[in-house]
Amino acid sequence: MIRSAVTISLVSEARGGPFVFWDDLEESCRKAAEMGFDAVEIFPADPDDIPCETVRPLLDRYELKVAAVGTGAGWVKHKLTVTNFDRANREQARTFVQQMIDAAGALGAPVVIGSMQGRWGSGVERDEAMYYLSDVLVGLGNYARQKYDVPLIYEPLNRYETNLCNTLAGGVRLIESSGAANVVLLADLFHMNIEEQDLAAALRNAGRHLGHVHFADSNRRPAGCGHTDFKPVATALREIGYAGYASAECFALPNSEEAARLTIEAFRLHFV
């Protein structure tokens, strides 16, 4: 059964980005629970933002799970990438992701490597960048499994955000060629709208490698506010036996509450 989730950003540097709720974790959890979401996806500025001793009682109170924890602040706030030309930057990036795995793993949640993957160029050749990225996925994927029994999630991004992997097929090739045994793919429907020829076919072909879905429309507004046809998307996810989250990573338009309402309505229309 596919489950619903909604994003909460705690990163002031990401203000205006594609997140539904902002700043106040407890109030955001309360609203998510009231609207009927199964889980929240949290984007902390630092690992210390989500201490288990504080967040666990909050989740229990509102009967929510953590679908995933994003690491985007590593890039947006700290300017770290795992493929950076500078070795010290790469090492700091790896440490940041590992600390996020510790924070999320204590809550039973995986982390996402998206914008922190960086890009090749500016002192790093493509093969070199792919080697750095593969090494991180293998190493931290194993770390997440051994310590917390959760996967590591890797997100292909559109061409304007990275030049490493832009499609699910590219993500599959990366996982299989690197031997990363505990890494799954994030299918972001907004990025896919830019890069994939056929969203449903791409999801089917990703198959068992798919571990998370970002549920947003073609314009990154809430589902139903653009031109994406979600019916074949939902059909493809059912056909491959996907049982993870459809998490709303979309703009808070016209406001957070309305974006959440539109999302949960679209989720129930297509996935329930």
PLY file of the C-alpha trace (Angstrom):
ply
format ascii 1.0
element vertex 272
property float x
property float y
property float z
element edge 271
property int vertex1
property int vertex2
end_header
0.00 0.00 0.00
1.34 3.41 -0.96
1.41 5.85 1.94
1.17 9.64 2.06
3.77 12.10 3.34
4.25 15.85 3.38
7.47 17.87 3.55
8.60 20.12 6.41
11.61 22.42 5.93
13.62 23.69 8.89
16.22 25.36 6.64
15.92 29.14 6.55
18.40 29.29 3.65
15.94 27.28 1.55
13.12 29.77 2.01
10.88 29.80 -1.06
11.85 26.29 -2.05
9.47 23.38 -2.77
8.38 22.46 0.74
4.84 22.46 2.07
5.36 23.29 5.75
8.06 25.46 7.26
10.02 26.15 10.45
7.77 24.80 13.22
8.12 21.01 13.40
5.50 20.42 16.07
2.83 22.63 14.49
3.56 21.15 11.07
3.17 17.62 12.45
-0.12 18.60 14.05
-1.47 19.94 10.76
-0.20 16.92 8.81
-1.93 14.56 11.21
-5.18 16.54 11.13
-5.24 16.34 7.33
-4.69 12.59 7.37
-1.08 12.21 6.22
0.71 9.03 7.22
4.15 10.59 7.58
6.32 13.67 7.30
9.54 14.17 5.33
11.85 16.48 7.26
14.57 18.78 5.87
16.74 19.86 8.83
19.49 22.45 8.63
21.76 20.23 10.72
21.49 16.76 12.30
20.97 18.36 15.72
17.66 19.81 14.47
15.93 16.41 14.84
17.03 14.90 18.18
15.34 11.56 18.71
14.44 12.31 22.34
12.39 15.31 21.17
11.05 14.14 17.82
10.04 10.59 18.79
7.41 11.71 21.38
6.12 14.22 18.83
5.65 11.52 16.21
3.98 9.23 18.72
1.61 11.98 19.82
0.40 12.60 16.27
0.72 8.98 15.09
3.12 9.88 12.28
6.17 8.23 10.76
9.21 9.92 9.21
9.17 8.99 5.54
12.68 10.35 4.94
15.14 13.03 6.00
16.65 15.33 3.40
20.31 16.36 3.31
19.85 19.36 1.01
21.03 21.79 3.69
24.48 20.31 3.22
24.55 22.14 -0.10
22.14 25.04 0.43
23.53 26.09 3.82
27.02 24.60 4.05
28.00 24.43 0.33
29.16 20.83 0.60
28.97 18.20 -2.15
30.23 14.64 -2.24
31.86 15.22 -5.66
33.57 18.53 -4.91
37.04 19.12 -6.39
38.30 19.92 -2.88
39.03 16.83 -0.80
38.26 18.56 2.50
34.86 19.64 1.18
34.11 16.08 0.04
35.09 14.67 3.42
32.95 17.22 5.25
30.06 16.36 2.94
30.40 12.66 3.67
30.53 13.32 7.40
27.44 15.55 7.16
25.45 12.82 5.38
26.63 10.20 7.87
25.53 12.38 10.78
22.15 12.79 9.07
21.95 9.00 8.78
22.56 8.77 12.53
19.84 11.32 13.28
17.32 9.83 10.85
18.20 6.22 11.64
17.37 6.76 15.29
13.86 7.63 14.06
13.73 4.61 11.76
14.01 6.76 8.65
16.31 6.84 5.59
18.10 9.91 4.27
18.10 11.33 0.76
21.17 12.39 -1.23
19.93 14.84 -3.84
21.53 18.25 -4.26
24.58 17.16 -2.24
25.61 14.93 -5.15
26.97 18.04 -6.85
28.15 17.98 -10.48
31.21 17.42 -12.59
33.25 20.27 -14.04
35.18 23.11 -12.36
38.14 20.91 -11.56
36.42 17.51 -11.53
36.06 15.31 -14.62
32.90 13.26 -15.09
34.51 9.87 -14.40
36.15 11.23 -11.27
32.87 12.70 -10.00
31.03 9.44 -10.67
33.73 7.56 -8.75
33.33 9.87 -5.74
29.54 9.55 -5.86
29.65 5.75 -6.20
32.07 5.48 -3.28
29.73 7.50 -1.05
26.66 5.50 -2.05
28.38 2.18 -1.38
30.01 3.25 1.88
27.13 5.15 3.43
24.58 2.68 2.08
26.40 -0.06 3.99
26.62 2.18 7.06
22.86 2.84 7.02
22.12 -0.88 6.73
24.55 -2.06 9.39
23.66 0.54 12.01
19.98 1.21 11.41
18.66 -1.29 8.84
17.36 1.51 6.62
18.24 2.19 2.96
20.06 5.18 1.57
17.99 7.07 -1.00
19.60 8.55 -4.12
17.72 11.14 -6.17
18.39 11.80 -9.87
17.84 15.51 -10.54
17.03 17.47 -13.67
19.78 18.86 -15.94
19.60 22.32 -14.38
20.56 20.96 -10.95
23.14 18.29 -11.76
24.95 16.78 -14.76
25.57 13.41 -13.08
22.30 11.42 -13.23
19.17 12.98 -14.67
16.91 9.97 -15.20
15.81 6.90 -13.28
17.58 4.74 -15.85
20.79 6.62 -15.11
20.23 6.03 -11.43
19.74 2.30 -12.01
23.00 2.14 -13.97
24.81 3.97 -11.18
23.52 1.63 -8.48
24.21 -1.52 -10.45
27.65 -0.49 -11.70
28.78 0.65 -8.26
27.49 -2.42 -6.46
25.62 -0.26 -3.94
23.51 -2.94 -2.31
21.51 -0.77 0.10
20.67 2.21 -2.12
17.24 2.90 -3.62
16.08 5.55 -6.05
13.87 8.54 -5.45
11.48 9.23 -8.33
10.73 12.94 -8.19
7.81 13.51 -10.55
8.79 17.15 -11.11
12.32 16.27 -12.23
10.95 13.36 -14.25
8.57 15.70 -16.08
11.65 17.51 -17.42
13.87 14.52 -18.19
11.77 11.40 -18.88
10.00 10.65 -22.14
7.37 8.54 -20.39
6.93 8.77 -16.61
5.06 5.49 -16.24
7.56 3.55 -18.37
10.48 5.01 -16.40
8.89 3.89 -13.13
8.25 0.40 -14.46
11.81 0.09 -15.70
13.21 1.26 -12.36
11.19 -1.51 -10.70
12.77 -2.95 -7.57
15.27 -0.08 -7.36
12.51 2.42 -6.57
12.29 3.36 -2.89
10.67 6.80 -2.60
8.46 9.14 -4.65
8.19 12.91 -4.57
4.58 13.73 -5.39
4.36 17.05 -7.25
2.93 18.34 -10.49
4.77 19.39 -13.65
5.18 22.98 -12.38
6.17 21.81 -8.89
2.87 22.97 -7.49
0.66 20.51 -5.60
-0.58 17.52 -7.59
-3.53 18.54 -9.73
-2.26 22.08 -10.31
-0.23 21.32 -13.44
-0.47 19.05 -16.46
0.93 15.73 -15.16
-1.40 12.78 -15.74
-1.15 10.89 -12.47
-3.36 7.97 -13.46
-0.67 6.08 -15.46
1.88 6.98 -12.76
-0.28 5.38 -10.07
-0.92 2.36 -12.28
2.80 1.85 -12.89
3.61 2.10 -9.19
1.00 -0.54 -8.39
2.28 -2.81 -11.14
5.81 -2.84 -9.72
4.51 -3.42 -6.21
5.70 -0.09 -4.86
4.74 0.21 -1.19
6.66 3.31 -0.13
5.65 6.92 0.32
4.28 9.50 -2.09
5.69 12.60 -0.43
4.61 16.11 -1.33
7.76 18.07 -2.23
6.02 21.03 -3.82
5.65 24.75 -3.42
3.43 25.99 -0.61
1.02 27.60 -3.06
-1.25 29.34 -2.52
-0.21 28.64 1.09
0.95 25.71 3.19
-2.48 24.56 4.34
-4.02 24.70 0.89
-1.03 22.95 -0.70
-1.35 20.18 1.89
-5.10 19.92 1.34
-4.75 19.71 -2.43
-2.04 17.07 -2.05
-3.97 14.77 0.28
-7.02 15.03 -1.97
-4.94 14.11 -5.02
-3.28 11.29 -3.09
-6.65 9.80 -2.13
-7.88 10.16 -5.69
-4.96 8.29 -7.24
-3.54 5.98 -4.59
-6.35 4.93 -2.24
0 1
1 2
2 3
3 4
4 5
5 6
6 7
7 8
8 9
9 10
10 11
11 12
12 13
13 14
14 15
15 16
16 17
17 18
18 19
19 20
20 21
21 22
22 23
23 24
24 25
25 26
26 27
27 28
28 29
29 30
30 31
31 32
32 33
33 34
34 35
35 36
36 37
37 38
38 39
39 40
40 41
41 42
42 43
43 44
44 45
45 46
46 47
47 48
48 49
49 50
50 51
51 52
52 53
53 54
54 55
55 56
56 57
57 58
58 59
59 60
60 61
61 62
62 63
63 64
64 65
65 66
66 67
67 68
68 69
69 70
70 71
71 72
72 73
73 74
74 75
75 76
76 77
77 78
78 79
79 80
80 81
81 82
82 83
83 84
84 85
85 86
86 87
87 88
88 89
89 90
90 91
91 92
92 93
93 94
94 95
95 96
96 97
97 98
98 99
99 100
100 101
101 102
102 103
103 104
104 105
105 106
106 107
107 108
108 109
109 110
110 111
111 112
112 113
113 114
114 115
115 116
116 117
117 118
118 119
119 120
120 121
121 122
122 123
123 124
124 125
125 126
126 127
127 128
128 129
129 130
130 131
131 132
132 133
133 134
134 135
135 136
136 137
137 138
138 139
139 140
140 141
141 142
142 143
143 144
144 145
145 146
146 147
147 148
148 149
149 150
150 151
151 152
152 153
153 154
154 155
155 156
156 157
157 158
158 159
159 160
160 161
161 162
162 163
163 164
164 165
165 166
166 167
167 168
168 169
169 170
170 171
171 172
172 173
173 174
174 175
175 176
176 177
177 178
178 179
179 180
180 181
181 182
182 183
183 184
184 185
185 186
186 187
187 188
188 189
189 190
190 191
191 192
192 193
193 194
194 195
195 196
196 197
197 198
198 199
199 200
200 201
201 202
202 203
203 204
204 205
205 206
206 207
207 208
208 209
209 210
210 211
211 212
212 213
213 214
214 215
215 216
216 217
217 218
218 219
219 220
220 221
221 222
222 223
223 224
224 225
225 226
226 227
227 228
228 229
229 230
230 231
231 232
232 233
233 234
234 235
235 236
236 237
237 238
238 239
239 240
240 241
241 242
242 243
243 244
244 245
245 246
246 247
247 248
248 249
249 250
250 251
251 252
252 253
253 254
254 255
255 256
256 257
257 258
258 259
259 260
260 261
261 262
262 263
263 264
264 265
265 266
266 267
267 268
268 269
269 270
270 271
